[in-house]
Amino acid sequence: MSNNTIVIVAGEASGDILGAGLMRALLKQQPGLNFEGIGGPQMMALGFTSLVPIERLSVMGLVEVLGRLPELLLLRRRLIKRYILQPPLAMIGIDAPDFNLALETQLKAHNIPTVHYVSPSVWAWREERVFTVGKACHRVLALLPFELPYYQRHQIPATFVGHPLADVIPGNLTQQQAKKELQLNDHQVLAILPGSRAMEVKQLGEDFLAAASLLQTKNPQLQLVLAAANWQRKKQLDTLLRAYPDLEVTLAVGQSHSVLAAADAVLVASGTAALEALLFEKPMLVCYRLSPISYSLFRRKLKVPFVSLPNLLAGQKVVEELLQEQVQPQPIAKHLTQLLFDPLVAQKQRGQLANIHQQLSCGADIAAAQAVIEVIAEQGAGVSQRHRI
């Protein structure tokens, strides 16, 4: 490893997006930097060396992770050993707190500057994790403005950088352009995004398709576009679609932004896709389901009345949320009918989402890169001179 290497460990597709933006911003200031760790295709396109596929960290739920625990623990031990023996310029953990915080803690103890990018949801449950975060890293980079007070209250260094997606969405992509790209006509479009993880599609996909079938039966001209995050999810969705041979649906792989841009309303799993729908300012219904045991454990600790980012950012219910047993075809179809066919309801939601979008647009990639550079400079006493930017 060269002595100008920055390690990044990203946990899933959204982390790959954040990591790529951060890399671009850092490379503008220091073109000779090298990057390695765990990342996805967007990071790798910029020269990132991923030691294992990013999918190995994409595990959802408190129970679901148990089957993968030995593999994850072994991987983390390998990374700790590698970077203690060959200290990098800095280590940045992007999301994946259950994996990254322990890794950051070990590296920080060996005087390696560490940054945690994307605050864990201390505002939703387990606020005591702020102390774990503070022990693990020299700086937290928060995407959401309401996260800072939780760290300030405990004197833990944190910086609000905004959300990188808010700076680039919707870009120049219009609804008409997106419809043309997806070979759609001028009739209304329902975008269906059941999640980027296998478990999300397993938990939500069948009910999403059943609801879509109800809507299209009642409104034959309604166009359905189903977004598959990658080819693995496409294969999974193809299997589910066999139960709906009469359903007219466009299945788009790796085109979530085009799918959202084309939409008049969105049915989406809670998570990054809901944030993207917000940034496209599309009326949406948010759904989520965990295994019963995982949800029971999660609910006991939950401290906020919402789970979706649009509502959390607004501090009130802007979009409808259906969770667990509420995720049923009939209620889904009912809520989507309002969003699609009641202009007043749709317009009100679009206006509220536009206000939130403005709050999040802060030049996040540049702000995050500057914070990383500051941390490296601040921790310079523990890093040899050749390691400094």
Secondary structure, DSSP 8 states (H G I E B T S, - for coil): --TTEEEEEE-SHHHHHHHHHHHHHHHHH-TT-EEEEE--HHHHTTT-EESS-GGGG---STTGGGGGHHHHHHHHHHHHHHHHHS--SEEEEES-HHHHHHHHHHHHHTT--EEEES---TTTS-TTHHHHHHHH-SEEEESSGGGHHHHHTTT--EEE---HHHHHSSTT--HHHHHHHTT--SS-EEEEE--SSHHHHHHHHHHHHHHHHHHHHH-TT-EEEEEESSHHHHHHHHHHHTT-TT--EEEEES-HHHHHHH-SEEEEESSHHHHHHHHTT--EEEEE---HHHHHHHHHH--SS--SHHHHHHTS--SEEEEGGG--HHHHHHHHHHHHH-HHHHHHHHHHHHHHHHHH-S-HHHHHHHHHHHHHHHTGGGS-GGG--
